[in-house]
Amino acid sequence: MTNPLIGWQPQPEDIVMVGHDLQRPECILAEPDGSLWTADARGGVVHIAPGGEQTLIAQQPTEGLDENASAADRMMGGTLPNGLAFDADGNIVIANFGTNAIERMTRDGESELLFDSMDGKPLGKMNFCLLDSKGRIWFTVTTRQEPWTISINEKTADGYVGVIDGDTIRVAADGFVGTNEIRFDADEEWLYVVETNAKRISRVRFDDQLNELEREIYGPADLGGYPDGFAFDSYGNLWITLILNERLIALTPEGEVLTLLDDGNPQALAIYHKHFDEGTTTPELMGACKGTLAPMMASITFGGPDLKTVYIGSLAGSSLPSFRSPVAGLPMAHWR
């Protein structure tokens, strides 16, 4: 079978914008009925119904807390949902970039803290979460540095992947450079890890006790840009957003890099590359790179009943670019 992405790109006239007035729709969850759920900077998620109706569901603390409840349980102040995942009951697990915690929210907004520390220490800069087929929660911490932005210029290898199995939490794999999104392959044999500040994708295998067995770089050692989010399709291509490059690429099973969308600003990006290499980046330099389609392109999700509709999340957009793919996405655990 020929790779369906060879020679294919979505055309501008085929791109449809979904949603409106979204704020920082960094992560997107899709359901078989066509529903979408996006992270939102107003402190919760936006539900976009199949017919297009939108509802902002803001996080609310769990009712009936006792006097010993933590501050994080009592008050959702400072919340900034980043990564989202569905648990087995359809609740939304949140990797909260604002509270640096893993939280769980019902679909009507009632929220509870799962973990904000491990071994008596803060978790670090929380980024993303993912559930496997056994219901375990995997999460990423970009860095333990404070402020977290130091890690960009220093390329600090202190990011990690953690796992929550029932009531226990622990580090599963450590030493990543700017840990971002994670995904399993179809058989959950390998866990793929975005290392944004190393400009690469790594993958890890674990034993039955979730101890690390093997780790390797997947694809090029340098993707030529800054990967943020990714998703597999059913052929085995890994679709990757390159934030700041404002580019959507696909990494084929053979290791070839295909450019699918390019909305970048070459001049601003060249300046940023220089400062990144010198360790002198600033938020202003990052902001100058943003494109117009999905500004600060951050994630990709396959949806629609046939998993052939692609949605792109971003940090600075207010809607979701979408288009049809010639190949279906790999079903997430909640889809199966």
Disulfide bonds with the S-S distance in Angstrom:
none
